[in-house]
Amino acid sequence: MLVVAALTLGLMENLGQAEEVVRQYSWEELVVAREEAIRRGLAACVAGRPIVKLCAEVLQIAAEGLRQRQLGEERFLESLWVRLEKEQCPADEARQLFLRHGLEGVLNEFAWV
């Protein structure tokens, strides 16, 4: 569960490169990309570019930021790399579970009981 903290820390440690990536897009393009990502997940695009490529670029920047700290923290990003390779987000996995096993299958997988 340290993935969010590691991603944030890595981006802060490499903020200059992260800012360069963000500056490639207008605010309007980012708003549209967010809305599309909500609907389409990693199949979305940002300004005509597959969002999965943008995610990989951002993840690489975060990993470099963590590597600079030399504490091995980049290992906490591994689950995000796996998701990018599969091009599946948690919602995609939940949907597949629902289609195969119904609501009970989703609840069995994700319930914290």
N, C-alpha and C positions, 0 to 999 in steps of 0.2 A: 504494500500500500504506500510505499515511499515514492512511487513513480511521479506523482504530481509535484511533490516537493523537489525531487531530483530534476525534473524538467524545468521547473521555475528557476531553481538555483543555477542550472547549467546555462539557461538563457541570460540570467543576470550576470553571470561570470563572462559571458561572451556577448554583451549587450550591443556593442558596435556592429557586429555582423548581423545580429537579429534585426536591428534597426534598418540596415541596408536592405534586407529582404522585405520588410514591411513597406519601405519607401517605394518599392517597385509598383505598388498598387494604390489606387485612389481610395478614399474612405468609402465611396459608393460601391466600388468593386468588392471591398472587404465585407460590407454589409450584405450585398447580394450573395457572396460566397458563403457567409454564415448561414443565411436562410436556405440556400441550396444544400449545404452540408447537413442541416437539420433534417431535410427531406430525403436526401440521397446518400448520406454518409460519405464514405470514401470514394464513391462514384461521382461525387460532385466535382465542379470545376470552379476555378477562380480566374476571372478574366480570360476564359478560354483554355486555361491550363489545368490539367488534372490536379485536383487538390491533394491527391496522394503524393505527388511530386513535391508540392509545397510542404507538406507534412514531413517528408523525408529530409528536405533541406533544413527545416526548423529543428528536427530531431538531431541531425548531424551537428548543427551549431550548438545545441545544448550539450551533446556528448563531448564536443571539443572543449566547451567551457568546464565541464566536470573533469575531463582528463588533465586540464591545466592545474587543477587543484592537487593532483597526484594522490588521491585518497581511494581510488577504485570505485567511486560513486557512479560512474557511467553504467555499471552493471544493473543499476535500478531502472534503466531505460529499456532493458532487454524485452520486456513484454510489449512495449510500443513498437520495437523493431519487428517483432513477430506479427503483430497486427497489420503493420504496413506490408509485410511480405505476403500475407494472406489477403490483403485489401479488404479486411473485415473489421468492423467496429463492434462494440458490445451489443448494439441494437440489432445488427445483422445476425449475431449468434442467438439472441433471444427470439428473433423472428423465425429462424430455422428450427429452434426447439419447439416453438409454438406450432409450427406447421407439422412437425413430426409427432409431437407428444401432447399437444394441447396445452391449456393453461396449467394443468397439473405438472407437466414436464418443466415449464418455465419456473414455477414456484419451487419445485424440488431442487432445481439447479441454483437458484439465486436467493432463496430464503435463508435467513440467518438464524434458524431455529436449531 
